[in-house]
Amino acid sequence: MTEYTDYSLLAHNTFGMDVKAARFIEYKSEEELCAFLSSGGLRLPFLHIGSGSNLLFLSDYPGLILHSAVRGIETVAETGEWIELRAGSGVVWDDFVAYTVERGWYGAENLSLIPGEVGASAVQNIGAYGAEAKDLIVSVDTVEAGTGKKCRFSNAECRYAYRESIFKKELKGQYFVTGVTYRLSKRPVFRLDYGNVRAELEKEGAVPTLANVRRVIISIRKNKLPDPEVMGNAGSFFMNPVIPRSQFERLRGEYPDMPSYPLEGERVKVPAGWLIDRCGWKGKSLGPAAVHDRQALVLVNRGGATGRDVLRLAGEVVRSVQEKFGIAISPEVNVIE
């Protein structure tokens, strides 16, 4: 376990906010974390972070920040149909995806190049191109913040929903993820009809294989999304709103080209990026904070922006969408005050 005081978080948030934490601790094993917590080492306020790809810091953090350096991937169960892998919470998510693709295991390829770490995948229920982490997760290993005791949550106990889990709601801040077990298929299972994945494969004359799907999705993401090392951002800033089908039908009468994805229970998911674009925000800025010129779902730090600059821009975008469409969009990014 390593510990620092007055520690810069510049390398721990992809928005590129040069803020500091009063105290920063990185643990290398579940046992180190358990010992630290059971000895009463945790003091308020505290925050557990991954790679910071879903965080917007508004100012210096006055308390303790914890980060997992628990790494490694191991097989925990296997049949002729599937394999279960346990990954440490500090494993880079895309490294895990690459690991599964290289070995011919299906299920994670659509989640290629999503920034962050394994621990965050279980908390945020990350998703892209028709796939979500919850589709793969078997169980989540955690340590209780208040006691240092280990606790394993089944997939059902995590109460997953679109970009949601029990760790973001009822149990927020009460458990720290140390490892996640995923089940991958050994038989071909592709999701190609979300976004333009199938079209890109056909344009290249490429057959659907794990390697080809991963390569195409990486290419699409790189073309749409800015590199955080070049321009600070947290990927998709807003969640795609889910609205009643009746409301969607009314809107479609006025906007026939409005894209949609039907869900259960007479609900429809509408792309937030399309809504923001139709409000005229793509490429527009408020000071050093801007809406990306190729993907309206992404807010960027053009250089020198503070967290409050980005938050002010986000508020204006939310207001515009509400006024034009009567739809409330919500941040996917966690705002840390």
Steps between C-alpha positions, in 0.01 A plus 500: 500500500630844408383829646543864397388835634410812301493272196432623145207328330594621153590143396186361662229685309461503124347849497849626584400695810814595695355451847650340809394251765593564860584129530536224239540126567554222246462140619643201318288219642163431656680409821672840518167674463333280763779566749490874440123524542470263797764703687281810477715669238206640309407856578234721347481630238624223271467399137597183317601555138609297199678670213287812539338462158156571643584782742474877490684668787378851580779577747773345715379196694534561875494138612638154419498347154550124464608323183528129424816351357354147531582339168509162334251283310429138593266224387256399775265264312469351153277274293484418132258789451647781711785617719495714813785743564572701813680830441647730761326836532816685394527321164459742209163416345619494139788272599240257632302521175816439296581199722162340425508574127851360458386173656184466291244572773187692406302772676731790581610604150229767458635669813843553344686824573264616773730687739527403864576199714327173583367629833318783327339260251310341787403827666399693187365206298692630202354439157537563129369370168221294650706334774522573873732377774202349684459254210836348596530549876450195720604653832679798651750470786508794739627615836262682735628851565392518861631163617762370258300179452486323164164467329401344167198626306325287240392657173142520626607661827676775304157616370631599162315739272606735221825656629391419854579258781443469873851643545392829342177524701407324823853388587692796357829539685432201726694233307821505299526265202813284503420247227236406244414159354373492142360218287605493134357272232713254308246502219459790255253759631517833317306825544538687172178697455562785742657810351689439176702192596348270235523774234869553572571129477315476169676807364832328565375166368595354838325199649391521864780367717604607847809674366308676221218619727746631757705674231194665343364619835838645596512680165148640543574619852827665399330680213215626720666563834793728585814359660505617866876542479448759226174660615365440848167318511316219675349336194120511498403773744126426493293184520259424220154586634225240518152638433146356473411374155203739492733797541733365233213458253396861555855622445546283193207679342705819516844340452458200265875433496530464879693176562378263768557163665186323628513361854269286708199650672396743227818703541737638240865603531593811302864593426594802709764595243232542231289719729797720589605525135149606396517774762800640311766428760745287299833684484373790715685621807457701816846628572755216507232232538333374182276242340713282277468578130462134396297355788252722681480257792855593600598814690866599474759711677662700221772607739485683830138416580402447860247246614251781554548612138404153380210479744366837382508380139327175598224697671437706187485187285251336738283814495499513120394137460225541758365811331508359146389141557356486852757231582721509808854375440727411790878488537670164488808667646534524880546860614731527802473822700 
